[in-house]
Amino acid sequence: MGTNDTPLKILVVDDEHTVREVVGELLVASGHQVRTATDGREALRLMEAENFHLVLSDIRMPRMDGLQLLDEVMERHPGTRVMLFTGYGSIPDAVGAMRRGALGYITKPVDFPRLLSDIQALAQDLHLSSRGAQLMTEMLRRFQLGLPASRNRRMNNLLQLTINRIADSDASVLVTGESGTGKELMASLIHRFSPRRDGPFVRVSAAAIPPTLLESELFGHVRGAFTGADRDRKGRVAEAEGGTLFLDEIGELRPDLQAKLLRVLQEREFEPLGSSRTCKVNVRLISATNRDLPRAIASGEFRPDLYYRLNVLEIHLPPLRERREDLPELVEFILGRHCQRLKRALPRVEEEVLAHLATLDWPGNIRELENLLERCLLHCGEALDLASLPMDYRRPPAASSLHPWGADLASLTLDEARERFEQDLLARVLEEEDGNVSACSRRLGIARKNLQAKLKRLGLEPAHFRRRAGTVGVNSAPLPADMERDADSHNAQSKQSGHS
């Protein structure tokens, strides 16, 4: 198993002894816990006594076949995923089973590399969901103790607004932000503090489900709606009754489903696939996207009327590069959780590592930080130092990877803009003075001790700016012209004062 995965509890169901034995041994060798059953009835008995992440079942079995087992699992154990084994002659049944909720199917003879790949993807998905829940728990603990949930003032204000105001409303919420910024976490937070907290929180990713199956997944279907639909199935919208429906990657929704979702928001009603019966529903919708929906509207890919219904309240999550001051707490929390899982001592994090991490751009945001720290634990001992970082993380980012200084200027407060300017100016002077703090203090007209304190607060490590081919300091993109003139004037005055 990869380092990003968690061991799964898997139930293998097949009337062929050889299949059960070979598949079971393969999964155990990959780090999973495995139980076996000879048919659907035995599988259900085992599931009454134990919880499983995944059921791997043959379709053709005596007494209770795989399709009947799928329906029972969906009804009795909705948190358990089901994947089916099938012969080539039964592929239409397997495709129909996916419409009824199966995770997927594997043809016989079993393609073991594909099976392991699918299970690994499921393990990673479950692991990411678990990490998000744990991070939310820690954030709420800090909030309830009266502590700032974030060192970043903008992020902390956003969290307080969400908990105190947005959660209490029943209006639709659109959560925007880059991939990995915690949009699902924010949706969970809203639900947890809302009047609907005792109702279900149902998550659907429009990008993770094939477009041909998404309508049935959202709205359900009736018996006979398509090949393989031998019984009615409730959709995720109906499952969220009285609670919250979180629709992730909503920008990927195809036009006909956009129209059906708009009706749910306007009229609080829908029809299951293949039915003319209108169903009433009472749900709160929270949606999320990393796409530019106004641009998608301009290109005709997204309905403007649906956008306005979704965007009654909008929460924009800042990327990690705009809240670098949260890195120390995030690093400590993430390492602590990984060490607990790995049953190893928490390493000491060297200050130079935290300072270096603050210079990185984090295009993958918190998810990227999670993966980096998990890799670091494989190489570090009692201390996590710069040598523990993978080679591709040891150098400051190239100038071409950084965002222009003024790209988000209009969204900053005055204090944030001043801090950003100081960070960029100090990075440029450090680079030009080859990381010499004394030279920088003389050039800027600031006491060396005060400069060192400011560099530490802004996450700038002088050692990273010493002359090395092909590397630059953090955020070293050109300054706006008026601020560059101010900086030049300030430097000239400092030099005329005798470098005191």
C-alpha positions in Angstrom: 0.0 0.0 0.0 1.1 3.6 -0.6 1.9 5.8 2.3 -1.3 7.9 1.7 -3.6 4.9 2.3 -5.3 3.4 5.3 -5.8 -0.3 5.9 -9.3 -1.3 4.9 -11.6 -4.0 6.3 -12.7 -5.9 3.3 -15.3 -8.7 3.0 -14.7 -11.1 0.0 -17.9 -12.9 -1.1 -17.6 -15.7 -3.7 -18.9 -19.3 -3.9 -15.6 -20.4 -5.5 -13.0 -21.4 -2.8 -10.1 -20.6 -5.0 -11.2 -17.0 -5.7 -11.8 -16.3 -2.0 -8.4 -17.7 -1.1 -6.3 -16.0 -3.8 -8.0 -12.6 -3.6 -7.9 -12.7 0.2 -4.2 -13.5 0.3 -3.4 -10.7 -2.1 -5.3 -8.1 -0.1 -3.8 -9.3 3.2 -0.3 -9.0 1.6 -1.2 -5.4 0.7 -1.9 -4.6 4.3 -5.7 -4.9 4.5 -7.9 -6.9 6.9 -9.9 -9.6 5.1 -12.9 -11.8 5.9 -14.6 -14.2 3.5 -18.1 -15.5 2.9 -19.5 -18.1 0.5 -22.7 -16.2 -0.5 -24.8 -13.1 0.2 -26.6 -14.5 3.3 -23.4 -15.4 5.0 -22.0 -12.0 4.1 -24.9 -10.2 5.7 -24.5 -12.3 8.9 -20.9 -11.2 9.2 -21.8 -7.6 8.5 -24.3 -7.6 11.4 -21.3 -8.3 13.7 -18.6 -6.3 12.1 -18.2 -3.1 10.1 -16.5 -3.2 6.7 -15.2 -0.5 4.4 -15.7 -2.6 1.3 -17.5 -5.7 0.1 -16.0 -7.5 -3.0 -18.7 -9.9 -4.3 -19.3 -12.2 -7.2 -22.6 -11.6 -9.0 -23.5 -15.2 -9.7 -23.9 -17.1 -6.4 -26.5 -19.5 -5.0 -29.1 -18.5 -2.3 -28.4 -14.7 -2.6 -26.5 -13.3 -5.6 -24.3 -10.2 -5.7 -27.1 -7.8 -6.9 -29.4 -8.8 -4.1 -26.5 -8.4 -1.7 -25.8 -4.9 -3.1 -29.3 -3.8 -2.5 -29.2 -5.1 1.1 -25.9 -3.5 1.8 -27.1 -0.2 0.4 -30.2 -0.3 2.6 -28.7 -1.7 5.9 -25.1 -0.5 5.7 -25.0 2.7 3.6 -21.4 3.6 4.7 -20.0 0.4 3.1 -18.9 0.4 -0.5 -19.6 -2.6 -2.9 -17.5 -3.7 -5.8 -18.5 -6.7 -8.0 -16.7 -9.6 -9.7 -18.3 -10.5 -13.0 -17.8 -12.7 -16.1 -17.9 -11.1 -19.5 -21.4 -12.3 -20.0 -22.6 -10.4 -17.0 -21.1 -7.0 -17.7 -24.6 -5.5 -18.4 -25.6 -6.6 -14.9 -22.5 -5.0 -13.5 -23.2 -1.7 -15.3 -26.7 -1.7 -13.9 -25.3 -2.4 -10.5 -23.2 0.7 -10.7 -26.4 2.7 -11.4 -27.8 1.1 -8.2 -24.8 2.3 -6.1 -22.0 -0.2 -6.7 -18.5 1.4 -6.6 -17.4 -0.5 -9.8 -16.8 -4.0 -11.2 -13.8 -6.2 -12.0 -14.1 -8.9 -14.8 -13.1 -12.5 -14.2 -10.4 -13.8 -14.5 -9.6 -11.1 -11.9 -7.3 -8.3 -13.1 -5.3 -8.0 -9.8 -3.3 -4.8 -10.6 -6.6 -3.0 -11.5 -8.2 -4.4 -8.3 -5.4 -3.2 -6.1 -5.4 0.2 -7.9 -9.2 0.7 -7.3 -8.9 -0.3 -3.7 -5.9 2.0 -3.2 -8.0 4.9 -4.6 -10.8 4.1 -2.2 -8.4 3.9 0.7 -7.0 7.3 -0.1 -10.4 8.8 -0.4 -11.4 7.5 3.0 -8.1 8.6 4.5 -8.6 12.2 3.2 -12.1 12.3 4.6 -10.9 11.1 8.0 -8.1 13.7 8.0 -10.6 16.5 7.2 -12.9 15.4 10.1 -9.9 15.3 12.5 -8.8 18.8 11.4 -12.3 20.1 12.0 -12.4 18.6 15.5 -9.2 20.3 16.4 -10.3 23.6 14.9 -13.6 23.5 16.9 -11.7 22.6 20.1 -9.6 25.8 19.8 -12.7 27.8 18.9 -14.6 26.5 22.0 -11.7 27.4 24.2 -11.8 30.9 23.0 -8.6 30.6 21.1 -8.1 31.8 17.5 -8.8 28.9 15.1 -6.3 30.5 12.8 -3.4 33.0 13.2 -4.4 34.6 9.9 -6.9 37.4 10.8 -8.8 37.0 7.5 -9.2 33.3 8.0 -10.1 33.6 11.6 -12.8 36.2 10.9 -14.1 33.9 8.1 -14.4 31.0 10.5 -16.2 33.1 13.2 -18.6 34.5 10.6 -19.3 31.0 9.3 -20.0 29.6 12.8 -21.9 32.5 14.2 -23.9 33.8 11.2 -23.7 31.7 8.0 -24.4 28.3 9.7 -27.5 29.6 11.4 -29.0 30.7 8.1 -30.9 28.2 5.9 -29.7 29.9 2.7 -27.7 28.1 0.0 -23.9 28.5 0.3 -21.3 28.4 -2.4 -17.8 27.6 -1.2 -15.0 28.6 -3.6 -11.3 28.2 -3.5 -8.4 26.3 -4.9 -8.1 22.5 -4.7 -6.9 21.4 -1.3 -8.1 24.4 0.7 -10.7 22.6 2.7 -14.0 23.2 1.0 -15.6 20.0 2.2 -14.3 20.8 5.7 -16.0 24.1 5.6 -19.3 22.6 4.4 -19.1 20.1 7.4 -18.5 23.0 9.7 -21.6 24.9 8.5 -23.7 21.7 8.9 -22.4 21.0 12.4 -23.4 24.5 13.7 -26.6 24.7 11.8 -30.2 24.0 13.0 -30.0 21.0 10.7 -27.1 19.5 12.7 -29.2 16.4 13.8 -30.1 15.7 10.2 -27.9 13.9 7.6 -24.9 15.4 5.9 -24.8 13.9 2.5 -21.8 14.4 0.2 -21.8 14.0 -3.6 -19.0 14.8 -6.0 -20.2 15.7 -9.5 -16.7 15.0 -10.8 -16.2 11.6 -9.2 -19.4 10.0 -10.7 -19.7 9.2 -14.4 -22.2 11.7 -16.1 -24.5 8.9 -17.2 -24.9 7.7 -13.6 -25.1 11.1 -11.8 -28.8 11.7 -12.4 -29.7 8.4 -10.7 -27.2 9.1 -7.9 -28.7 12.5 -7.2 -32.4 11.9 -7.8 -32.8 8.1 -7.5 -34.8 5.9 -9.9 -37.8 3.6 -10.1 -37.9 0.0 -11.1 -37.6 -0.4 -14.9 -36.0 3.1 -15.5 -33.1 1.4 -17.2 -31.5 -2.0 -17.8 -30.8 -3.6 -14.4 -33.1 -1.3 -12.4 -35.1 -4.1 -10.8 -36.2 -2.1 -7.7 -36.7 1.5 -6.7 -33.7 3.4 -5.3 -33.6 6.6 -3.2 -31.2 9.3 -4.5 -28.8 11.4 -2.5 -31.2 14.4 -2.6 -33.9 12.4 -0.8 -31.3 10.9 1.6 -30.5 14.5 2.7 -34.1 15.1 3.8 -34.1 17.4 6.9 -30.3 17.9 6.6 -27.6 19.2 4.3 -26.6 18.1 0.8 -23.0 19.0 -0.1 -22.5 19.0 -3.8 -18.8 19.2 -4.6 -17.3 20.2 -8.0 -20.7 21.7 -9.0 -19.1 23.3 -12.0 -18.9 19.8 -13.6 -22.7 19.4 -13.6 -24.1 18.9 -17.1 -26.9 21.3 -18.3 -29.9 19.0 -17.9 -29.0 18.2 -14.3 -28.4 21.9 -13.7 -32.1 22.4 -14.6 -33.3 19.7 -12.3 -31.2 21.0 -9.4 -32.5 24.5 -10.0 -36.0 23.1 -9.6 -35.0 21.5 -6.3 -33.8 24.9 -5.1 -36.8 26.9 -6.4 -39.7 24.5 -5.9 -38.3 22.0 -3.4 -39.3 19.1 -5.6 -38.0 16.7 -8.2 -38.9 13.4 -10.0 -36.8 10.3 -9.7 -35.4 8.9 -13.0 -38.1 7.1 -14.9 -40.9 8.4 -12.7 -43.7 11.0 -13.2 -44.3 11.2 -9.4 -43.2 14.5 -7.9 -41.3 14.2 -4.6 -41.1 17.0 -2.1 -37.8 17.6 -0.3 -36.5 19.8 2.5 -32.7 20.1 2.3 -30.1 22.9 2.5 -27.7 22.9 -0.4 -24.0 23.7 0.1 -22.0 23.5 -3.1 -18.3 23.9 -3.9 -16.1 24.5 -6.9 -12.6 25.5 -7.8 -13.8 26.7 -11.3 -14.5 30.3 -12.3 -18.3 30.0 -12.6 -18.9 33.5 -14.0 -16.5 32.6 -16.8 -18.4 29.3 -17.3 -21.6 31.3 -17.5 -20.1 33.6 -20.2 -19.1 30.5 -22.2 -22.6 29.0 -21.9 -21.4 26.0 -19.8 -23.3 27.0 -16.6 -26.8 28.4 -16.1 -26.8 32.0 -14.6 -30.2 31.4 -12.8 -28.7 28.4 -11.0 -25.6 30.3 -10.1 -27.6 33.0 -8.4 -29.6 30.4 -6.5 -26.4 28.7 -5.4 -24.6 31.9 -4.5 -26.9 33.4 -1.9 -24.0 33.2 0.5 -20.4 32.8 -0.7 -17.4 31.7 1.2 -14.0 32.1 -0.5 -11.3 30.0 1.2 -7.8 31.6 0.9 -5.0 29.4 -0.3 -2.2 28.4 2.1 0.3 30.8 0.6 -2.0 33.6 1.9 -2.1 32.2 5.4 1.5 31.1 5.9 1.4 32.1 9.6 -0.8 29.1 10.2 2.0 26.7 9.1 3.5 26.0 12.6 0.1 24.9 14.0 -0.8 22.9 10.9 2.6 21.2 10.8 2.3 20.3 14.5 -1.2 19.0 14.2 -0.6 17.0 11.0 2.6 15.4 12.3 0.9 14.5 15.6 -1.8 12.7 13.9 0.5 10.8 11.6 2.8 9.8 14.4 -0.2 8.5 16.4 -1.2 6.4 13.5 2.3 5.1 12.9 2.9 4.6 16.7 6.1 6.6 16.7 7.5 9.5 18.7 6.7 13.1 17.5 9.9 14.5 15.9 11.2 17.9 16.9 10.6 20.4 14.0 13.7 22.6 13.5 13.0 26.4 13.1 14.8 26.4 9.8 12.3 24.0 8.4 9.3 26.1 9.4 11.0 29.2 8.0 11.7 27.3 4.7 8.1 26.0 4.4 6.9 29.6 4.7 8.9 30.4 1.5 7.0 27.8 -0.6 4.1 28.6 -2.8 1.9 25.5 -1.9 -0.1 25.1 -5.2 -1.7 22.0 -3.6 -2.5 23.9 -0.4 -3.2 21.9 2.9 -3.5 18.6 1.0 0.0 19.1 -0.4 1.4 19.9 3.1 -0.2 16.7 4.4 1.5 14.6 1.8 4.8 16.3 2.2 4.9 15.8 6.0 3.9 12.2 5.6 6.9 11.7 3.2 9.2 13.5 5.7 8.3 11.1 8.5 9.9 8.3 6.4 13.3 10.0 6.4 13.6 11.9 9.7 14.7 10.7 13.1 14.2 12.6 16.4 14.3 15.9 14.5 12.7 17.0 11.2 15.4 19.2 9.6 16.0 20.4 6.1 17.7 17.2 5.1 14.4 15.4 5.9 12.7 17.2 3.1 12.5 15.6 -0.4 14.9 17.2 -2.8 12.1 18.9 -4.8 11.2 20.9 -1.6 14.6 22.0 -0.4 15.1 25.0 -2.7 13.1 28.3 -2.6 10.6 28.5 -5.4 11.6 30.0 -8.8 10.4 33.5 -9.5 8.2 32.2 -12.4 6.1 30.1 -10.0 5.2 33.0 -7.7 2.2 35.2 -8.0 2.6 38.9 -8.9 2.6 41.0 -5.8 -0.5 43.0 -6.7 -2.5 40.1 -8.1 -4.9 40.1 -5.1 -4.2 43.6 -3.8 -7.8 44.7 -3.8 -8.8 41.8 -1.4 -6.2 42.8 1.3 -6.7 44.9 4.3 -4.3 47.8 4.9 -2.3 45.8 7.5 -2.1 42.8 5.2 -0.9 44.9 2.3 1.7 46.5 4.5 2.9 43.1 5.6 3.0 41.8 2.1 5.0 44.8 1.0 7.5 44.4 3.8 7.9 40.7 3.0 8.6 41.3 -0.6 10.9 44.3 0.0 13.0 42.3 2.6 13.2 39.3 0.3 14.6 41.5 -2.5 17.1 43.2 -0.2 18.2 39.8 1.3 18.7 38.5 -2.2 20.7 41.5 -3.4 22.8 41.5 -0.2 23.5 37.7 -0.5 21.6 37.0 2.8 23.9 39.3 4.9 21.6 40.5 7.7 24.1 43.2 8.8 24.3 44.6 5.3 20.5 44.5 5.0 20.0 46.3 8.4 22.4 49.1 7.3 20.8 49.4 3.9 17.2 49.6 5.4 18.1 51.8 8.3 16.8 49.3 10.9 18.5 47.8 13.9 19.9 44.3 13.3 18.0 42.8 16.2 14.7 44.4 15.0 15.3 43.1 11.5 16.0 39.6 12.7 12.7 39.6 14.6 10.9 40.9 11.5 12.4 38.2 9.3 11.4 35.5 11.7 7.9 36.8 11.9 7.6 36.9 8.1 9.1 33.5 7.6 12.3 34.7 5.7 15.4 32.7 6.3 18.6 34.6 5.4 20.5 31.4 4.6 18.2 30.7 1.7 19.2 33.9 0.0 22.9 33.3 -0.1 24.3 33.2 -3.6 23.2 30.0 -5.4 22.6 29.6 -9.1 19.0 29.5 -10.2 17.3 30.3 -6.9 15.6 33.4 -5.5 13.9 34.5 -2.4 10.2 34.3 -1.5 7.7 36.4 -3.5 10.5 38.1 -5.4 8.3 39.2 -8.3 8.6 42.9 -9.3 7.0 45.4 -6.9 4.4 47.8 -8.1 6.2 50.8 -9.7 5.0 53.4 -7.1 6.1 51.1 -4.2 9.4 50.4 -5.9 10.0 54.2 -6.1 9.2 54.5 -2.4 11.6 51.7 -1.6 14.4 53.3 -3.7 13.8 56.7 -2.0 13.9 55.0 1.5 17.1 53.2 0.6 18.8 56.4 -0.6 17.8 58.2 2.6 19.3 55.4 4.6 22.6 55.6 2.8 22.8 59.4 3.1 22.3 59.0 6.9 25.6 57.3 7.1 24.2 53.8 7.4 23.6 54.3 11.1 
